[in-house]
Amino acid sequence: MSSKYKNIPENMCDIIDGIIIKEPITGTVYRVSKSGKKDAEAFDNTYCEILRGTTGNNKDLGEPGTFSTSVYLIPDTCEKFIKMLAMSHKDK
């Protein structure tokens, strides 16, 4: 693992550093906790979720997005995602 970024393989750090961000996000962003808890794990990237077994491991480890942490720009989008999560756990 990299010492530069948390829970990201070293070889992926160089790829991520080379990505040009055309429009950086500024201001408030929102994150949905899939567990419903407000804890450090709620802010882990997808790769950490794969390692923990809390998301499918069918992600491409050569794709920088696998190492991202999804955030939303408006609360309405969070609510849609929460409803989708609730539907997917309805029968469990």
MARVONU-782846 format. One record per atom (N, C-alpha, C): residue number from 0; residue in three letters; atom name; x, y, z. Coordinates in steps of 0.05 Angstrom, whole numbers, always signed. Layout:
BEGIN
   i  aa at      X      Y      Z
 NUM ALA CA      X      Y      Z
...
***
This chain:
BEGIN
   i  aa at      X      Y      Z
   0 MET  N    +17    -24     +0
   0 MET CA     +0     +0     +0
   0 MET  C    +17    +25     +0
   1 SER  N     +6    +46     -9
   1 SER CA    +20    +71    -12
   1 SER  C    +22    +86    +15
   2 SER  N    +44   +100    +18
   2 SER CA    +46   +117    +42
   2 SER  C    +35   +145    +34
   3 LYS  N    +31   +149     +9
   3 LYS CA    +21   +175     -1
   3 LYS  C     -9   +178     +2
   4 TYR  N    -24   +157     -5
   4 TYR CA    -53   +157     -3
   4 TYR  C    -61   +133    +14
   5 LYS  N    -83   +136    +29
   5 LYS CA    -93   +115    +46
   5 LYS  C   -105    +93    +29
   6 ASN  N    -96    +68    +33
   6 ASN CA   -108    +44    +21
   6 ASN  C   -109    +45     -9
   7 ILE  N    -88    +54    -22
   7 ILE CA    -86    +54    -51
   7 ILE  C    -59    +42    -58
   8 PRO  N    -58    +22    -76
   8 PRO CA    -33    +10    -84
   8 PRO  C    -14    +31    -96
   9 GLU  N    +12    +28    -91
   9 GLU CA    +32    +47   -100
   9 GLU  C    +30    +53   -130
  10 ASN  N    +27    +33   -146
  10 ASN CA    +27    +37   -175
  10 ASN  C     +3    +54   -184
  11 MET  N    -19    +53   -169
  11 MET CA    -43    +68   -177
  11 MET  C    -39    +98   -169
  12 CYS  N    -23   +104   -149
  12 CYS CA    -18   +132   -141
  12 CYS  C     -8   +149   -164
  13 ASP  N    +12   +138   -179
  13 ASP CA    +23   +153   -202
  13 ASP  C     +1   +158   -223
  14 ILE  N    -16   +139   -228
  14 ILE CA    -37   +142   -247
  14 ILE  C    -57   +164   -238
  15 ILE  N    -64   +162   -212
  15 ILE CA    -83   +182   -201
  15 ILE  C    -71   +210   -202
  16 ASP  N    -45   +212   -195
  16 ASP CA    -32   +238   -195
  16 ASP  C    -30   +250   -223
  17 GLY  N    -31   +233   -244
  17 GLY CA    -29   +243   -271
  17 GLY  C    -55   +251   -283
  18 ILE  N    -77   +247   -269
  18 ILE CA   -104   +254   -279
  18 ILE  C   -107   +285   -277
  19 ILE  N   -115   +297   -299
  19 ILE CA   -119   +326   -300
  19 ILE  C   -148   +332   -292
  20 ILE  N   -151   +348   -272
  20 ILE CA   -178   +355   -262
  20 ILE  C   -185   +382   -276
  21 LYS  N   -205   +380   -293
  21 LYS CA   -213   +404   -308
  21 LYS  C   -229   +424   -291
  22 GLU  N   -247   +414   -274
  22 GLU CA   -263   +431   -257
  22 GLU  C   -264   +419   -229
  23 PRO  N   -246   +429   -212
  23 PRO CA   -246   +418   -185
  23 PRO  C   -272   +425   -170
  24 ILE  N   -280   +407   -153
  24 ILE CA   -304   +411   -137
  24 ILE  C   -297   +428   -113
  25 THR  N   -312   +449   -110
  25 THR CA   -308   +467    -87
  25 THR  C   -335   +469    -72
  26 GLY  N   -333   +476    -47
  26 GLY CA   -358   +479    -32
  26 GLY  C   -366   +453    -18
  27 THR  N   -391   +451    -11
  27 THR CA   -401   +428     +5
  27 THR  C   -406   +404    -13
  28 VAL  N   -398   +381     -3
  28 VAL CA   -405   +356    -16
  28 VAL  C   -418   +338     +5
  29 TYR  N   -433   +318     -4
  29 TYR CA   -447   +300    +15
  29 TYR  C   -438   +271    +10
  30 ARG  N   -437   +256    +31
  30 ARG CA   -429   +228    +29
  30 ARG  C   -450   +211    +44
  31 VAL  N   -459   +189    +32
  31 VAL CA   -478   +172    +44
  31 VAL  C   -463   +149    +58
  32 SER  N   -470   +144    +83
  32 SER CA   -458   +121    +97
  32 SER  C   -475    +97    +91
  33 LYS  N   -464    +77    +77
  33 LYS CA   -479    +53    +70
  33 LYS  C   -487    +37    +94
  34 SER  N   -473    +39   +116
  34 SER CA   -479    +24   +140
  34 SER  C   -500    +39   +157
  35 GLY  N   -504    +65   +151
  35 GLY CA   -522    +81   +167
  35 GLY  C   -509    +92   +192
  36 LYS  N   -483    +87   +195
  36 LYS CA   -468    +97   +218
  36 LYS  C   -450   +120   +209
  37 LYS  N   -446   +139   +228
  37 LYS CA   -428   +161   +223
  37 LYS  C   -401   +154   +235
  38 ASP  N   -384   +140   +219
  38 ASP CA   -358   +132   +229
  38 ASP  C   -337   +134   +207
  39 ALA  N   -313   +128   +213
  39 ALA CA   -291   +131   +194
  39 ALA  C   -295   +113   +169
  40 GLU  N   -307    +90   +172
  40 GLU CA   -311    +72   +150
  40 GLU  C   -330    +84   +129
  41 ALA  N   -347   +102   +137
  41 ALA CA   -365   +115   +118
  41 ALA  C   -351   +131    +97
  42 PHE  N   -326   +138   +103
  42 PHE CA   -310   +154    +84
  42 PHE  C   -288   +138    +70
  43 ASP  N   -289   +112    +72
  43 ASP CA   -269    +95    +58
  43 ASP  C   -275    +95    +29
  44 ASN  N   -255    +90    +13
  44 ASN CA   -259    +88    -16
  44 ASN  C   -269    +60    -24
  45 THR  N   -277    +57    -49
  45 THR CA   -288    +32    -58
  45 THR  C   -269     +9    -54
  46 TYR  N   -243    +13    -58
  46 TYR CA   -223     -8    -54
  46 TYR  C   -224    -18    -25
  47 CYS  N   -226     +0     -6
  47 CYS CA   -228     -9    +23
  47 CYS  C   -254    -26    +27
  48 GLU  N   -275    -18    +14
  48 GLU CA   -300    -33    +16
  48 GLU  C   -297    -61     +4
  49 ILE  N   -282    -63    -17
  49 ILE CA   -276    -90    -29
  49 ILE  C   -260   -107     -9
  50 LEU  N   -239    -95     +2
  50 LEU CA   -223   -110    +22
  50 LEU  C   -239   -119    +46
  51 ARG  N   -258   -102    +55
  51 ARG CA   -275   -109    +78
  51 ARG  C   -297   -128    +71
  52 GLY  N   -303   -130    +45
  52 GLY CA   -325   -148    +36
  52 GLY  C   -352   -135    +37
  53 THR  N   -353   -108    +39
  53 THR CA   -379    -94    +40
  53 THR  C   -389    -84    +13
  54 THR  N   -374    -90     -8
  54 THR CA   -383    -85    -35
  54 THR  C   -371   -107    -53
  55 GLY  N   -383   -111    -76
  55 GLY CA   -374   -132    -94
  55 GLY  C   -345   -128   -103
  56 ASN  N   -331   -149   -108
  56 ASN CA   -303   -147   -116
  56 ASN  C   -301   -149   -147
  57 ASN  N   -322   -142   -161
  57 ASN CA   -321   -142   -190
  57 ASN  C   -312   -116   -202
  58 LYS  N   -297   -101   -187
  58 LYS CA   -286    -75   -196
  58 LYS  C   -259    -79   -210
  59 ASP  N   -253    -63   -229
  59 ASP CA   -228    -64   -243
  59 ASP  C   -206    -50   -227
  60 LEU  N   -186    -65   -217
  60 LEU CA   -165    -53   -201
  60 LEU  C   -146    -36   -217
  61 GLY  N   -149    -36   -243
  61 GLY CA   -133    -19   -261
  61 GLY  C   -147     +7   -267
  62 GLU  N   -170    +11   -256
  62 GLU CA   -187    +35   -261
  62 GLU  C   -185    +54   -237
  63 PRO  N   -176    +79   -240
  63 PRO CA   -173    +97   -218
  63 PRO  C   -199   +101   -202
  64 GLY  N   -222    +99   -215
  64 GLY CA   -248   +103   -201
  64 GLY  C   -253    +82   -179
  65 THR  N   -240    +59   -181
  65 THR CA   -243    +39   -160
  65 THR  C   -231    +49   -134
  66 PHE  N   -214    +68   -135
  66 PHE CA   -201    +78   -111
  66 PHE  C   -213   +105   -102
  67 SER  N   -236   +112   -112
  67 SER CA   -249   +137   -106
  67 SER  C   -268   +135    -83
  68 THR  N   -276   +157    -73
  68 THR CA   -297   +159    -52
  68 THR  C   -319   +176    -64
  69 SER  N   -342   +164    -69
  69 SER CA   -364   +178    -82
  69 SER  C   -377   +199    -63
  70 VAL  N   -380   +222    -74
  70 VAL CA   -394   +243    -60
  70 VAL  C   -415   +255    -78
  71 TYR  N   -434   +270    -66
  71 TYR CA   -456   +282    -81
  71 TYR  C   -455   +312    -77
  72 LEU  N   -464   +326    -97
  72 LEU CA   -463   +355    -95
  72 LEU  C   -489   +367    -84
  73 ILE  N   -511   +353    -85
  73 ILE CA   -536   +363    -74
  73 ILE  C   -550   +341    -57
  74 PRO  N   -563   +348    -36
  74 PRO CA   -576   +329    -18
  74 PRO  C   -596   +311    -32
  75 ASP  N   -610   +321    -52
  75 ASP CA   -631   +305    -66
  75 ASP  C   -619   +280    -78
  76 THR  N   -594   +282    -88
  76 THR CA   -581   +258   -100
  76 THR  C   -576   +238    -78
  77 CYS  N   -568   +247    -54
  77 CYS CA   -564   +229    -32
  77 CYS  C   -589   +214    -25
  78 GLU  N   -611   +228    -24
  78 GLU CA   -637   +215    -17
  78 GLU  C   -644   +194    -38
  79 LYS  N   -639   +198    -63
  79 LYS CA   -644   +178    -84
  79 LYS  C   -627   +154    -79
  80 PHE  N   -602   +157    -72
  80 PHE CA   -584   +135    -67
  80 PHE  C   -593   +120    -42
  81 ILE  N   -601   +134    -21
  81 ILE CA   -611   +121     +3
  81 ILE  C   -635   +104     -3
  82 LYS  N   -654   +114    -19
  82 LYS CA   -677    +99    -26
  82 LYS  C   -669    +74    -42
  83 MET  N   -650    +76    -59
  83 MET CA   -640    +53    -74
  83 MET  C   -628    +32    -55
  84 LEU  N   -612    +41    -36
  84 LEU CA   -601    +23    -16
  84 LEU  C   -622     +9     +0
  85 ALA  N   -643    +24     +8
  85 ALA CA   -665    +13    +24
  85 ALA  C   -679     -9     +7
  86 MET  N   -684     -4    -18
  86 MET CA   -697    -23    -35
  86 MET  C   -680    -49    -38
  87 SER  N   -654    -45    -40
  87 SER CA   -636    -69    -44
  87 SER  C   -634    -85    -19
  88 HIS  N   -640    -74     +4
  88 HIS CA   -639    -88    +30
  88 HIS  C   -666    -95    +41
  89 LYS  N   -687    -90    +26
  89 LYS CA   -714    -94    +35
  89 LYS  C   -720   -122    +43
  90 ASP  N   -710   -142    +28
  90 ASP CA   -716   -170    +34
  90 ASP  C   -696   -183    +52
  91 LYS  N   -676   -168    +62
  91 LYS CA   -655   -180    +78
  91 LYS  C   -661   -178   +108
***
